[in-house]
């Protein structure tokens, strides 16, 4: 199964537009080889009814279960709204909300406790050394995560320098060969932290300026288990093309 995650970020601006975009892509749920996961802003999670074949995910959540935490959303709330997944550790939250690896670790453990599959984003900034950053992020974000839960996590290699401004074609995507090297590095690190067996089983996706032209190369050439799409997921036609190109591969 290939994973296709749509990260809508802080778009669109009205529930009417969100519904319209969702209606354009809801049919992708019939694709046999692709699991499509839509991660809209929190207020729109409940406007799609209970889609059966398309999965829903949150873009963030809090590390505590409930209580006096103004502005936060719990894992249980996401579950209650039909989410199976939650994106964690996105570089934009690291940048704008000062999210640290320790905070992400707390959120990840709470997500697992709530029965959500964490989609954990990792990646270096421009000028940083990929291996150095990935090993530190993996070690800290996965601290105290039990061996038997590692398989429940999806990792995304999302180099910060590859993320687009939201406009299709505006970014600088990572070459499939480089995404493959990063994923091999992730597996090597996990085999030291856990075991070779688990490292081989973990699902790794690529994110950063994915569009209909390049999506399939990350699965075919980089041998990854799917892609996470930002800007191009806001264009129903482009996103459908991505989904179909992935479906045709397997
Ligand atoms: P992008 O965003 O596809 O627009 O580069 C990816 C992401 O940041 O989730």
Boltz pocket constraint, residues with backbone or C-beta under 6 A from the ligand:
constraints:
  - pocket:
      binder: B
      contacts: [[A, 7], [A, 162], [A, 163], [A, 164], [A, 165], [A, 166], [A, 167], [A, 171], [A, 207], [A, 208], [A, 209], [A, 210], [A, 228], [A, 229], [A, 230], [A, 231], [A, 232]]
      max_distance: 6.0
